[in-house]
Amino acid sequence: MCSVGDSFDIELEGKLAPKNYVCKDCNNKFKGIGKNVKCPSCQSKNVEVK
Ligand SMILES: [Zn+2]
């Protein structure tokens, strides 16, 4: 059996999977996707990946 397509599925999930962020300004913890993540609480971009 040949399992073609597994790597594609993993790559797709990796791009869409949200990461856990912490806002350095208000200490809010949230999940974000993409590079330009803002804190949903205070709209700050001063966030880091947890
Ligand atoms: Zn914040």
PDB file of the backbone (N, CA, C, O) and the ligand in Angstrom, with CONECT records:
HET     ZN  A 101       1
ATOM      1  N   MET A   1       0.845  -1.218   0.000  1.00  0.00           N
ATOM      2  CA  MET A   1       0.000   0.000   0.000  1.00  0.00           C
ATOM      3  C   MET A   1       0.868   1.252   0.000  1.00  0.00           C
ATOM      4  O   MET A   1       1.900   1.316   0.669  1.00  0.00           O
ATOM      5  N   CYS A   2       0.439   2.213  -0.741  1.00  0.00           N
ATOM      6  CA  CYS A   2       1.178   3.482  -0.814  1.00  0.00           C
ATOM      7  C   CYS A   2       0.334   4.594  -0.197  1.00  0.00           C
ATOM      8  O   CYS A   2      -0.811   4.808  -0.595  1.00  0.00           O
ATOM      9  N   SER A   3       0.906   5.298   0.772  1.00  0.00           N
ATOM     10  CA  SER A   3       0.117   6.320   1.470  1.00  0.00           C
ATOM     11  C   SER A   3       0.534   7.714   1.031  1.00  0.00           C
ATOM     12  O   SER A   3       1.115   8.480   1.800  1.00  0.00           O
ATOM     13  N   VAL A   4       0.227   8.026  -0.218  1.00  0.00           N
ATOM     14  CA  VAL A   4       0.533   9.373  -0.714  1.00  0.00           C
ATOM     15  C   VAL A   4      -0.511  10.367  -0.190  1.00  0.00           C
ATOM     16  O   VAL A   4      -1.707  10.074  -0.191  1.00  0.00           O
ATOM     17  N   GLY A   5      -0.062  11.518   0.247  1.00  0.00           N
ATOM     18  CA  GLY A   5      -1.005  12.538   0.713  1.00  0.00           C
ATOM     19  C   GLY A   5      -0.885  12.809   2.200  1.00  0.00           C
ATOM     20  O   GLY A   5      -1.410  13.811   2.685  1.00  0.00           O
ATOM     21  N   ASP A   6      -0.216  11.950   2.927  1.00  0.00           N
ATOM     22  CA  ASP A   6      -0.080  12.180   4.361  1.00  0.00           C
ATOM     23  C   ASP A   6       0.698  13.461   4.653  1.00  0.00           C
ATOM     24  O   ASP A   6       0.289  14.266   5.490  1.00  0.00           O
ATOM     25  N   SER A   7       1.816  13.644   3.961  1.00  0.00           N
ATOM     26  CA  SER A   7       2.642  14.819   4.223  1.00  0.00           C
ATOM     27  C   SER A   7       1.896  16.104   3.872  1.00  0.00           C
ATOM     28  O   SER A   7       2.074  17.128   4.530  1.00  0.00           O
ATOM     29  N   PHE A   8       1.066  16.048   2.839  1.00  0.00           N
ATOM     30  CA  PHE A   8       0.294  17.234   2.448  1.00  0.00           C
ATOM     31  C   PHE A   8      -0.683  17.629   3.550  1.00  0.00           C
ATOM     32  O   PHE A   8      -0.832  18.806   3.876  1.00  0.00           O
ATOM     33  N   ASP A   9      -1.344  16.623   4.115  1.00  0.00           N
ATOM     34  CA  ASP A   9      -2.301  16.894   5.182  1.00  0.00           C
ATOM     35  C   ASP A   9      -1.617  17.509   6.400  1.00  0.00           C
ATOM     36  O   ASP A   9      -2.149  18.433   7.015  1.00  0.00           O
ATOM     37  N   ILE A  10      -0.440  16.996   6.746  1.00  0.00           N
ATOM     38  CA  ILE A  10       0.278  17.510   7.908  1.00  0.00           C
ATOM     39  C   ILE A  10       0.698  18.957   7.667  1.00  0.00           C
ATOM     40  O   ILE A  10       0.596  19.796   8.561  1.00  0.00           O
ATOM     41  N   GLU A  11       1.171  19.243   6.454  1.00  0.00           N
ATOM     42  CA  GLU A  11       1.604  20.611   6.143  1.00  0.00           C
ATOM     43  C   GLU A  11       0.426  21.588   6.207  1.00  0.00           C
ATOM     44  O   GLU A  11       0.553  22.706   6.706  1.00  0.00           O
ATOM     45  N   LEU A  12      -0.718  21.138   5.692  1.00  0.00           N
ATOM     46  CA  LEU A  12      -1.903  21.986   5.694  1.00  0.00           C
ATOM     47  C   LEU A  12      -2.367  22.279   7.116  1.00  0.00           C
ATOM     48  O   LEU A  12      -2.741  23.405   7.443  1.00  0.00           O
ATOM     49  N   GLU A  13      -2.337  21.254   7.947  1.00  0.00           N
ATOM     50  CA  GLU A  13      -2.752  21.455   9.336  1.00  0.00           C
ATOM     51  C   GLU A  13      -1.794  22.397  10.061  1.00  0.00           C
ATOM     52  O   GLU A  13      -2.214  23.214  10.880  1.00  0.00           O
ATOM     53  N   GLY A  14      -0.497  22.274   9.750  1.00  0.00           N
ATOM     54  CA  GLY A  14       0.478  23.129  10.392  1.00  0.00           C
ATOM     55  C   GLY A  14       0.256  24.596  10.091  1.00  0.00           C
ATOM     56  O   GLY A  14       0.475  25.453  10.947  1.00  0.00           O
ATOM     57  N   LYS A  15      -0.181  24.889   8.870  1.00  0.00           N
ATOM     58  CA  LYS A  15      -0.400  26.285   8.497  1.00  0.00           C
ATOM     59  C   LYS A  15      -1.660  26.851   9.142  1.00  0.00           C
ATOM     60  O   LYS A  15      -1.732  28.038   9.462  1.00  0.00           O
ATOM     61  N   LEU A  16      -2.645  25.984   9.325  1.00  0.00           N
ATOM     62  CA  LEU A  16      -3.927  26.459   9.835  1.00  0.00           C
ATOM     63  C   LEU A  16      -4.039  26.356  11.347  1.00  0.00           C
ATOM     64  O   LEU A  16      -4.949  26.923  11.952  1.00  0.00           O
ATOM     65  N   ALA A  17      -3.112  25.633  11.949  1.00  0.00           N
ATOM     66  CA  ALA A  17      -3.229  25.417  13.386  1.00  0.00           C
ATOM     67  C   ALA A  17      -2.955  26.702  14.154  1.00  0.00           C
ATOM     68  O   ALA A  17      -1.929  27.344  13.926  1.00  0.00           O
ATOM     69  N   PRO A  18      -3.842  27.089  15.054  1.00  0.00           N
ATOM     70  CA  PRO A  18      -3.612  28.276  15.868  1.00  0.00           C
ATOM     71  C   PRO A  18      -2.537  28.035  16.914  1.00  0.00           C
ATOM     72  O   PRO A  18      -2.377  26.924  17.418  1.00  0.00           O
ATOM     73  N   LYS A  19      -1.803  29.094  17.232  1.00  0.00           N
ATOM     74  CA  LYS A  19      -0.774  28.994  18.267  1.00  0.00           C
ATOM     75  C   LYS A  19      -1.236  29.751  19.501  1.00  0.00           C
ATOM     76  O   LYS A  19      -2.053  30.668  19.425  1.00  0.00           O
ATOM     77  N   ASN A  20      -0.702  29.349  20.615  1.00  0.00           N
ATOM     78  CA  ASN A  20      -1.033  30.028  21.862  1.00  0.00           C
ATOM     79  C   ASN A  20      -0.141  31.246  22.036  1.00  0.00           C
ATOM     80  O   ASN A  20       1.085  31.145  22.003  1.00  0.00           O
ATOM     81  N   TYR A  21      -0.775  32.405  22.222  1.00  0.00           N
ATOM     82  CA  TYR A  21      -0.031  33.651  22.416  1.00  0.00           C
ATOM     83  C   TYR A  21      -0.317  34.227  23.793  1.00  0.00           C
ATOM     84  O   TYR A  21      -1.346  33.947  24.407  1.00  0.00           O
ATOM     85  N   VAL A  22       0.614  35.031  24.252  1.00  0.00           N
ATOM     86  CA  VAL A  22       0.410  35.788  25.482  1.00  0.00           C
ATOM     87  C   VAL A  22       0.721  37.246  25.191  1.00  0.00           C
ATOM     88  O   VAL A  22       1.770  37.570  24.635  1.00  0.00           O
ATOM     89  N   CYS A  23      -0.192  38.114  25.567  1.00  0.00           N
ATOM     90  CA  CYS A  23       0.018  39.544  25.381  1.00  0.00           C
ATOM     91  C   CYS A  23       0.926  40.068  26.487  1.00  0.00           C
ATOM     92  O   CYS A  23       0.679  39.831  27.669  1.00  0.00           O
ATOM     93  N   LYS A  24       1.984  40.788  26.092  1.00  0.00           N
ATOM     94  CA  LYS A  24       2.916  41.312  27.092  1.00  0.00           C
ATOM     95  C   LYS A  24       2.359  42.556  27.786  1.00  0.00           C
ATOM     96  O   LYS A  24       2.827  42.943  28.857  1.00  0.00           O
ATOM     97  N   ASP A  25       1.368  43.167  27.170  1.00  0.00           N
ATOM     98  CA  ASP A  25       0.813  44.399  27.745  1.00  0.00           C
ATOM     99  C   ASP A  25      -0.240  44.125  28.810  1.00  0.00           C
ATOM    100  O   ASP A  25      -0.225  44.731  29.882  1.00  0.00           O
ATOM    101  N   CYS A  26      -1.159  43.203  28.504  1.00  0.00           N
ATOM    102  CA  CYS A  26      -2.253  42.964  29.460  1.00  0.00           C
ATOM    103  C   CYS A  26      -2.265  41.528  29.971  1.00  0.00           C
ATOM    104  O   CYS A  26      -3.153  41.142  30.730  1.00  0.00           O
ATOM    105  N   ASN A  27      -1.264  40.728  29.546  1.00  0.00           N
ATOM    106  CA  ASN A  27      -1.126  39.352  30.034  1.00  0.00           C
ATOM    107  C   ASN A  27      -2.284  38.455  29.611  1.00  0.00           C
ATOM    108  O   ASN A  27      -2.538  37.421  30.231  1.00  0.00           O
ATOM    109  N   ASN A  28      -2.975  38.852  28.563  1.00  0.00           N
ATOM    110  CA  ASN A  28      -4.086  38.062  28.058  1.00  0.00           C
ATOM    111  C   ASN A  28      -3.561  36.872  27.253  1.00  0.00           C
ATOM    112  O   ASN A  28      -2.649  37.015  26.439  1.00  0.00           O
ATOM    113  N   LYS A  29      -4.141  35.710  27.490  1.00  0.00           N
ATOM    114  CA  LYS A  29      -3.756  34.518  26.740  1.00  0.00           C
ATOM    115  C   LYS A  29      -4.818  34.225  25.693  1.00  0.00           C
ATOM    116  O   LYS A  29      -6.013  34.203  25.987  1.00  0.00           O
ATOM    117  N   PHE A  30      -4.360  34.001  24.459  1.00  0.00           N
ATOM    118  CA  PHE A  30      -5.314  33.765  23.382  1.00  0.00           C
ATOM    119  C   PHE A  30      -4.653  32.934  22.299  1.00  0.00           C
ATOM    120  O   PHE A  30      -3.443  32.707  22.323  1.00  0.00           O
ATOM    121  N   LYS A  31      -5.476  32.477  21.333  1.00  0.00           N
ATOM    122  CA  LYS A  31      -4.944  31.730  20.206  1.00  0.00           C
ATOM    123  C   LYS A  31      -5.005  32.591  18.962  1.00  0.00           C
ATOM    124  O   LYS A  31      -6.006  33.257  18.698  1.00  0.00           O
ATOM    125  N   GLY A  32      -3.920  32.569  18.199  1.00  0.00           N
ATOM    126  CA  GLY A  32      -3.862  33.373  16.991  1.00  0.00           C
ATOM    127  C   GLY A  32      -3.296  32.583  15.828  1.00  0.00           C
ATOM    128  O   GLY A  32      -2.556  31.617  16.012  1.00  0.00           O
ATOM    129  N   ILE A  33      -3.658  33.016  14.614  1.00  0.00           N
ATOM    130  CA  ILE A  33      -3.148  32.391  13.400  1.00  0.00           C
ATOM    131  C   ILE A  33      -2.488  33.463  12.543  1.00  0.00           C
ATOM    132  O   ILE A  33      -3.023  34.560  12.384  1.00  0.00           O
ATOM    133  N   GLY A  34      -1.328  33.139  11.994  1.00  0.00           N
ATOM    134  CA  GLY A  34      -0.659  34.065  11.092  1.00  0.00           C
ATOM    135  C   GLY A  34       0.474  34.803  11.775  1.00  0.00           C
ATOM    136  O   GLY A  34       0.815  34.520  12.924  1.00  0.00           O
ATOM    137  N   LYS A  35       1.059  35.760  11.052  1.00  0.00           N
ATOM    138  CA  LYS A  35       2.233  36.462  11.576  1.00  0.00           C
ATOM    139  C   LYS A  35       1.853  37.748  12.303  1.00  0.00           C
ATOM    140  O   LYS A  35       2.464  38.093  13.315  1.00  0.00           O
ATOM    141  N   ASN A  36       0.860  38.449  11.799  1.00  0.00           N
ATOM    142  CA  ASN A  36       0.479  39.721  12.407  1.00  0.00           C
ATOM    143  C   ASN A  36      -0.658  39.508  13.401  1.00  0.00           C
ATOM    144  O   ASN A  36      -1.812  39.854  13.146  1.00  0.00           O
ATOM    145  N   VAL A  37      -0.295  38.930  14.536  1.00  0.00           N
ATOM    146  CA  VAL A  37      -1.298  38.614  15.542  1.00  0.00           C
ATOM    147  C   VAL A  37      -1.446  39.780  16.511  1.00  0.00           C
ATOM    148  O   VAL A  37      -0.460  40.320  17.013  1.00  0.00           O
ATOM    149  N   LYS A  38      -2.689  40.156  16.761  1.00  0.00           N
ATOM    150  CA  LYS A  38      -2.960  41.201  17.742  1.00  0.00           C
ATOM    151  C   LYS A  38      -3.675  40.603  18.948  1.00  0.00           C
ATOM    152  O   LYS A  38      -4.381  39.601  18.841  1.00  0.00           O
ATOM    153  N   CYS A  39      -3.476  41.233  20.077  1.00  0.00           N
ATOM    154  CA  CYS A  39      -4.211  40.848  21.264  1.00  0.00           C
ATOM    155  C   CYS A  39      -5.675  41.241  21.088  1.00  0.00           C
ATOM    156  O   CYS A  39      -5.962  42.402  20.798  1.00  0.00           O
ATOM    157  N   PRO A  40      -6.604  40.306  21.254  1.00  0.00           N
ATOM    158  CA  PRO A  40      -8.022  40.617  21.075  1.00  0.00           C
ATOM    159  C   PRO A  40      -8.565  41.493  22.190  1.00  0.00           C
ATOM    160  O   PRO A  40      -9.642  42.075  22.055  1.00  0.00           O
ATOM    161  N   SER A  41      -7.842  41.591  23.271  1.00  0.00           N
ATOM    162  CA  SER A  41      -8.314  42.354  24.415  1.00  0.00           C
ATOM    163  C   SER A  41      -7.926  43.833  24.313  1.00  0.00           C
ATOM    164  O   SER A  41      -8.770  44.711  24.490  1.00  0.00           O
ATOM    165  N   CYS A  42      -6.648  44.106  24.027  1.00  0.00           N
ATOM    166  CA  CYS A  42      -6.171  45.492  24.017  1.00  0.00           C
ATOM    167  C   CYS A  42      -5.630  45.910  22.648  1.00  0.00           C
ATOM    168  O   CYS A  42      -5.111  47.018  22.506  1.00  0.00           O
ATOM    169  N   GLN A  43      -5.743  45.038  21.639  1.00  0.00           N
ATOM    170  CA  GLN A  43      -5.318  45.327  20.267  1.00  0.00           C
ATOM    171  C   GLN A  43      -3.815  45.560  20.155  1.00  0.00           C
ATOM    172  O   GLN A  43      -3.353  46.118  19.160  1.00  0.00           O
ATOM    173  N   SER A  44      -3.053  45.146  21.151  1.00  0.00           N
ATOM    174  CA  SER A  44      -1.614  45.339  21.114  1.00  0.00           C
ATOM    175  C   SER A  44      -0.949  44.277  20.233  1.00  0.00           C
ATOM    176  O   SER A  44      -1.390  43.129  20.179  1.00  0.00           O
ATOM    177  N   LYS A  45       0.108  44.682  19.553  1.00  0.00           N
ATOM    178  CA  LYS A  45       0.901  43.717  18.782  1.00  0.00           C
ATOM    179  C   LYS A  45       2.076  43.203  19.592  1.00  0.00           C
ATOM    180  O   LYS A  45       2.882  42.417  19.094  1.00  0.00           O
ATOM    181  N   ASN A  46       2.174  43.634  20.813  1.00  0.00           N
ATOM    182  CA  ASN A  46       3.262  43.226  21.690  1.00  0.00           C
ATOM    183  C   ASN A  46       2.935  41.878  22.319  1.00  0.00           C
ATOM    184  O   ASN A  46       2.697  41.774  23.522  1.00  0.00           O
ATOM    185  N   VAL A  47       2.929  40.829  21.461  1.00  0.00           N
ATOM    186  CA  VAL A  47       2.560  39.495  21.931  1.00  0.00           C
ATOM    187  C   VAL A  47       3.695  38.527  21.641  1.00  0.00           C
ATOM    188  O   VAL A  47       4.531  38.775  20.772  1.00  0.00           O
ATOM    189  N   GLU A  48       3.715  37.437  22.367  1.00  0.00           N
ATOM    190  CA  GLU A  48       4.722  36.417  22.117  1.00  0.00           C
ATOM    191  C   GLU A  48       4.060  35.041  22.088  1.00  0.00           C
ATOM    192  O   GLU A  48       3.020  34.819  22.709  1.00  0.00           O
ATOM    193  N   VAL A  49       4.693  34.117  21.345  1.00  0.00           N
ATOM    194  CA  VAL A  49       4.191  32.759  21.254  1.00  0.00           C
ATOM    195  C   VAL A  49       4.528  32.031  22.555  1.00  0.00           C
ATOM    196  O   VAL A  49       5.666  32.062  23.024  1.00  0.00           O
ATOM    197  N   LYS A  50       3.553  31.398  23.107  1.00  0.00           N
ATOM    198  CA  LYS A  50       3.760  30.690  24.366  1.00  0.00           C
ATOM    199  C   LYS A  50       4.214  29.284  24.076  1.00  0.00           C
ATOM    200  O   LYS A  50       4.448  28.508  25.002  1.00  0.00           O
TER     201      LYS A  50
HETATM  202 ZN    ZN A 101      -3.371  42.708  25.439  1.00  0.00          ZN2+
END
